[in-house]
Amino acid sequence: MKKITTLALVTLLLSGCASEPEGPKDYAALAAGLAAGCESYSTGAGADLVSSEGAIGEFPEVSFPYPISGEGVETKVLIAGDGGPILGTQRVALHYAGYNAATGEMFQASSFTGDDYVFQDLLAGNTPDFCKALTGVNVGSRVAVLLDPASAHQGAGIASLGIGPDQGVLFVFDVVDAYLPRANGDAKSAEAGMPTVILAPQGQPGVQIPATDAPTEFNRTVLIEGGGEEIAIGDSVVVHYTGWTWEGDQFDSSWDRQAPSVFTVSSDSLIEGFVQALEGVTVGSQVIAVIPPDLGYGDRAQGSIPAGSTLIFVVDVLGKD
């Protein structure tokens, strides 16, 4: 999966008195009520000089006077979408074109018409700070993002792209899709005997484990029920998760890596207990699953996980890929 990590990015209707059943919620509805995790975008005199022709789904004809310069991170909405605002601290899917702001030369681009979009994890304070550039922009929008040299590459330039130390960068992005930063939906009561989940302000979970012997049966509790699509076997899903042994030792967490993970829901690629934890859950949900050894790693040690371990996973289902 391609990803822009640094600038080397180049890498209801009503009928009579009865209403039709509501379908799964889209991103805008699923994200309603969540606070932004990054400062919202702002424009500037430089970015205001950028224009484009062409519709979403077409490669843009971008125009700007060069050399062009701005201050910090400047964003201009060229075509406004209506798919709900980017919140930051989340994954987004983007079509993009990158230009040397001093020479006007395009150094890389996706097609804007196909599925060769890239996935970017928006984290505050990164260089470039795409979180600041895109927070508040609606999914479905086309935007110009102008970065001065310090914001683009900390004044070091990028020789492989022909960008000098004193040259800024301009990106044009089509925001194709966004994934939730955390579970969001209706809170549910935990089942007796299950570990208690405690959430940090940004959503990262911790657990309090009962002082009892490890269960011998699989159990799953939906703690937050989201209103999105239901997950089925074979789906590719975007999730945040943390895993512990029943003894309380954390062995893995996407939250610690500051990036969600993408899994195919299949026992070909996941332990059976993790598949059972996800199957039938809706996007936007958070689940806790207790997985006995026969549905986990059995009598084999796995990294820091001892053989015969009962596992605990807390999973936020952020979207379907």
C-alpha positions as CSV (number, residue, x, y, z in Angstrom):
1,M,0.0,0.0,0.0
2,K,1.4,3.4,-1.0
3,K,1.5,6.2,1.5
4,I,2.7,9.8,1.6
5,T,4.9,9.8,4.7
6,T,7.1,12.7,4.1
7,L,7.6,15.0,1.2
8,A,9.5,12.2,-0.4
9,L,6.1,11.1,-1.0
10,V,6.8,10.4,-4.3
11,T,6.3,8.6,-2.7
12,L,-35.5,8.6,4.0
13,L,-37.6,8.8,1.9
14,L,-41.1,8.7,3.5
15,S,-43.9,6.6,1.9
16,G,-47.2,7.4,3.4
17,C,-46.8,7.1,7.2
18,A,-44.0,4.5,7.1
19,S,-40.3,5.2,6.6
20,E,-37.9,3.1,4.6
21,P,-35.2,1.4,6.7
22,E,-32.1,3.5,7.0
23,G,-29.0,2.2,5.3
24,P,-25.5,2.2,6.8
25,K,-24.2,5.7,7.7
26,D,-21.5,7.3,5.6
27,Y,-18.4,8.9,7.0
28,A,-20.0,12.3,7.6
29,A,-22.7,10.8,9.8
30,L,-20.3,8.4,11.5
31,A,-17.9,11.1,12.5
32,A,-20.6,13.5,13.8
33,G,-19.7,14.8,17.2
34,L,-16.1,13.9,17.2
35,A,-13.6,16.7,18.0
36,A,-10.9,17.6,15.6
37,G,-7.4,16.4,16.5
38,C,-5.5,19.0,14.6
39,E,-5.7,22.7,14.0
40,S,-8.0,23.6,11.1
41,Y,-6.6,24.7,7.8
42,S,-6.1,28.3,6.9
43,T,-5.4,30.0,3.5
44,G,-3.0,32.7,2.6
45,A,-1.9,35.1,-0.1
46,G,0.2,32.5,-1.9
47,A,-2.4,29.7,-2.0
48,D,-5.1,32.2,-3.1
49,L,-3.1,32.5,-6.4
50,V,-3.7,28.9,-7.3
51,S,-6.6,27.9,-9.6
52,S,-7.6,24.7,-11.4
53,E,-9.9,23.5,-14.1
54,G,-11.5,20.1,-14.4
55,A,-14.0,18.3,-12.2
56,I,-13.4,15.7,-9.5
57,G,-12.5,12.5,-11.2
58,E,-10.5,14.4,-13.9
59,F,-6.8,15.3,-13.8
60,P,-6.7,19.0,-12.8
61,E,-5.3,21.7,-15.0
62,V,-3.5,23.6,-12.3
63,S,-2.4,27.3,-12.8
64,F,-0.3,29.4,-10.5
65,P,2.3,32.1,-11.0
66,Y,5.8,30.9,-10.2
67,P,7.9,31.3,-8.3
68,I,5.1,31.3,-5.8
69,S,5.6,31.5,-2.0
70,G,3.6,31.4,1.1
71,E,4.0,31.3,4.9
72,G,3.9,28.0,6.7
73,V,1.0,25.8,5.5
74,E,-1.6,27.5,3.3
75,T,-4.7,25.7,2.0
76,K,-7.2,26.9,-0.6
77,V,-10.4,24.9,-1.4
78,L,-10.6,24.7,-5.2
79,I,-13.8,22.5,-5.3
80,A,-15.8,22.1,-2.1
81,G,-17.0,18.6,-1.3
82,D,-19.8,17.6,1.1
83,G,-18.7,14.3,2.5
84,G,-18.0,15.5,6.0
85,P,-14.9,17.3,7.5
86,I,-11.5,15.8,8.0
87,L,-10.8,15.7,11.7
88,G,-7.1,15.0,11.8
89,T,-5.3,12.1,13.5
90,Q,-6.9,9.7,11.0
91,R,-6.2,8.0,7.7
92,V,-7.4,9.6,4.4
93,A,-7.3,8.5,0.8
94,L,-6.0,11.1,-1.7
95,H,-5.3,11.7,-5.3
96,Y,-2.4,14.2,-5.6
97,A,-0.1,16.2,-7.8
98,G,3.1,17.8,-6.5
99,Y,4.8,20.9,-8.0
100,N,8.0,22.7,-7.3
101,A,6.6,26.1,-6.2
102,A,9.6,27.9,-7.6
103,T,9.8,26.4,-11.1
104,G,6.2,25.2,-11.6
105,E,7.5,21.7,-12.5
106,M,5.3,18.8,-11.5
107,F,7.4,16.1,-9.9
108,Q,4.8,13.4,-9.3
109,A,1.1,12.7,-9.5
110,S,-1.5,10.0,-9.3
111,S,-4.0,9.6,-12.1
112,F,-7.0,11.4,-10.3
113,T,-9.2,9.0,-12.3
114,G,-8.5,5.5,-11.1
115,D,-7.8,3.7,-7.8
116,D,-4.1,4.6,-7.6
117,Y,-4.9,7.1,-4.8
118,V,-2.6,7.0,-1.8
119,F,-3.3,6.7,1.9
120,Q,-2.0,9.2,4.3
121,D,-2.1,9.1,8.1
122,L,-2.6,12.7,9.4
123,L,-0.5,13.4,12.5
124,A,-0.1,16.8,14.1
125,G,3.4,18.2,13.8
126,N,4.7,16.0,11.0
127,T,6.8,17.5,8.2
128,P,5.0,18.3,6.0
129,D,2.0,18.9,8.3
130,F,-0.7,17.5,6.2
131,C,-2.9,17.3,9.3
132,K,-2.9,21.1,9.6
133,A,-3.3,21.3,5.8
134,L,-6.4,19.1,5.6
135,T,-8.3,19.3,8.9
136,G,-11.6,21.0,8.2
137,V,-11.6,20.2,4.5
138,N,-14.6,18.1,3.5
139,V,-14.3,14.7,1.9
140,G,-14.9,15.1,-1.8
141,S,-13.0,18.3,-2.1
142,R,-10.1,19.4,-4.3
143,V,-7.6,21.6,-2.5
144,A,-4.3,23.4,-3.1
145,V,-1.8,23.1,-0.3
146,L,1.2,25.5,-0.5
147,L,4.2,24.8,1.8
148,D,7.1,27.1,2.4
149,P,10.6,25.5,2.5
150,A,10.6,25.1,6.2
151,S,7.2,23.4,6.3
152,A,7.9,21.3,3.2
153,H,11.4,20.0,4.0
154,Q,12.8,22.0,7.0
155,G,14.9,24.0,4.5
156,A,17.0,21.0,3.5
157,G,15.6,20.6,0.0
158,I,14.9,17.3,-1.7
159,A,17.6,16.6,-4.3
160,S,15.9,13.5,-5.7
161,L,12.9,15.6,-6.6
162,G,14.9,18.6,-7.9
163,I,13.7,20.8,-5.0
164,G,16.3,23.2,-3.6
165,P,16.6,24.3,0.0
166,D,14.9,27.6,-0.7
167,Q,12.1,26.2,-2.8
168,G,8.6,25.5,-1.5
169,V,6.2,22.9,-2.7
170,L,2.6,23.0,-3.9
171,F,0.3,20.0,-3.7
172,V,-3.2,19.6,-5.3
173,F,-5.2,17.0,-3.5
174,D,-8.5,15.3,-4.2
175,V,-9.8,14.0,-0.9
176,V,-11.3,10.7,-2.0
177,D,-12.2,9.2,1.4
178,A,-11.6,9.4,5.1
179,Y,-11.6,6.8,7.9
180,L,-12.7,7.5,11.5
181,P,-10.0,8.5,14.0
182,R,-11.7,6.3,16.7
183,A,-14.9,4.4,17.3
184,N,-18.0,6.6,17.5
185,G,-21.6,5.4,18.1
186,D,-23.9,4.2,20.9
187,A,-22.2,3.1,24.1
188,K,-23.2,-0.3,25.4
189,S,-22.8,-2.0,28.8
190,A,-20.0,-4.3,29.3
191,E,-20.7,-8.0,30.1
192,A,-20.0,-9.3,33.6
193,G,-16.6,-11.0,33.8
194,M,-15.1,-9.2,30.8
195,P,-12.1,-6.9,31.3
196,T,-13.0,-3.2,31.8
197,V,-11.8,-0.8,29.1
198,I,-10.6,2.6,30.0
199,L,-10.1,5.2,27.2
200,A,-7.5,7.9,27.0
201,P,-8.8,11.3,25.7
202,Q,-7.8,10.5,22.1
203,G,-9.4,7.0,22.3
204,Q,-6.5,4.8,23.0
205,P,-7.7,1.9,25.3
206,G,-6.3,0.4,28.4
207,V,-7.8,-2.6,30.3
208,Q,-8.4,-3.7,33.9
209,I,-8.4,-7.5,33.9
210,P,-10.4,-9.5,36.5
211,A,-8.4,-11.3,39.1
212,T,-9.7,-14.7,37.9
213,D,-8.4,-17.6,35.9
214,A,-8.3,-17.0,32.1
215,P,-11.6,-18.0,30.4
216,T,-11.6,-21.1,28.3
217,E,-14.3,-19.9,25.9
218,F,-14.3,-17.1,23.3
219,N,-16.3,-14.0,24.2
220,R,-16.9,-10.7,22.5
221,T,-18.7,-7.6,23.7
222,V,-19.6,-4.6,21.5
223,L,-18.7,-1.6,23.7
224,I,-19.6,1.1,21.2
225,E,-22.0,0.3,18.4
226,G,-21.3,2.2,15.2
227,G,-23.9,2.8,12.4
228,G,-21.8,1.9,9.4
229,E,-21.5,-1.0,7.1
230,E,-21.3,-4.5,8.6
231,I,-18.0,-6.4,8.4
232,A,-18.1,-9.7,6.5
233,I,-15.6,-12.4,5.9
234,G,-13.2,-11.3,3.1
235,D,-13.6,-7.6,3.8
236,S,-10.6,-5.4,4.1
237,V,-11.0,-3.2,7.2
238,V,-9.2,-0.3,8.7
239,V,-8.8,-0.7,12.5
240,H,-7.1,0.6,15.6
241,Y,-6.4,-2.2,18.0
242,T,-4.4,-3.1,21.1
243,G,-3.7,-6.6,22.4
244,W,-2.8,-8.0,25.8
245,T,-2.4,-11.4,27.4
246,W,-4.7,-12.3,30.2
247,E,-1.8,-11.6,32.6
248,G,-2.0,-7.9,31.5
249,D,1.1,-7.7,29.2
250,Q,0.5,-5.6,26.2
251,F,2.1,-7.1,23.1
252,D,0.9,-5.0,20.2
253,S,-0.9,-1.7,19.5
254,S,-1.6,0.3,16.4
255,W,-2.2,3.3,18.6
256,D,1.4,3.2,19.7
257,R,2.5,3.3,16.1
258,Q,0.2,6.3,15.5
259,A,-1.3,4.6,12.4
260,P,-4.3,2.3,12.0
261,S,-3.8,-1.1,10.4
262,V,-5.5,-2.7,7.5
263,F,-6.5,-6.4,7.7
264,T,-8.4,-8.8,5.4
265,V,-11.0,-10.5,7.7
266,S,-10.0,-14.1,7.0
267,S,-8.5,-16.9,8.9
268,D,-5.9,-17.2,6.1
269,S,-4.3,-14.0,7.4
270,L,-5.6,-13.6,11.0
271,I,-6.0,-15.8,14.0
272,E,-9.5,-17.3,14.2
273,G,-10.4,-15.4,17.3
274,F,-9.6,-12.0,15.7
275,V,-11.8,-13.0,12.7
276,Q,-14.7,-13.9,15.1
277,A,-14.1,-10.6,16.9
278,L,-14.7,-8.6,13.7
279,E,-17.3,-10.6,11.8
280,G,-20.7,-8.9,11.8
281,V,-19.5,-5.8,13.6
282,T,-20.4,-2.5,12.1
283,V,-18.0,0.4,11.1
284,G,-17.7,2.9,13.9
285,S,-17.9,0.1,16.6
286,Q,-15.5,-0.8,19.3
287,V,-15.3,-4.4,20.5
288,I,-13.4,-6.3,23.2
289,A,-12.7,-9.9,22.6
290,V,-11.3,-12.6,24.9
291,I,-9.6,-15.3,22.8
292,P,-8.6,-18.6,24.3
293,P,-5.4,-20.3,23.0
294,D,-7.2,-22.7,20.6
295,L,-8.5,-19.6,18.7
296,G,-5.2,-17.7,19.1
297,Y,-1.7,-19.0,18.8
298,G,-2.3,-22.3,20.6
299,D,0.8,-23.9,22.2
300,R,3.2,-21.9,20.1
301,A,4.9,-18.8,21.4
302,Q,4.5,-15.8,19.1
303,G,7.1,-13.1,19.7
304,S,6.5,-11.8,23.2
305,I,3.3,-13.9,23.6
306,P,4.0,-17.0,25.6
307,A,2.7,-20.4,24.4
308,G,-0.9,-21.2,25.6
309,S,-1.8,-17.5,26.2
310,T,-5.4,-16.3,26.4
311,L,-5.5,-13.0,24.5
312,I,-7.5,-9.8,24.9
313,F,-8.1,-7.4,22.0
314,V,-9.8,-4.0,22.0
315,V,-10.6,-3.1,18.4
316,D,-12.0,0.2,16.9
317,V,-13.5,-0.5,13.4
318,L,-12.7,2.7,11.5
319,G,-13.8,1.8,8.0
320,K,-13.8,-0.6,5.1
321,D,-10.9,-0.3,2.7
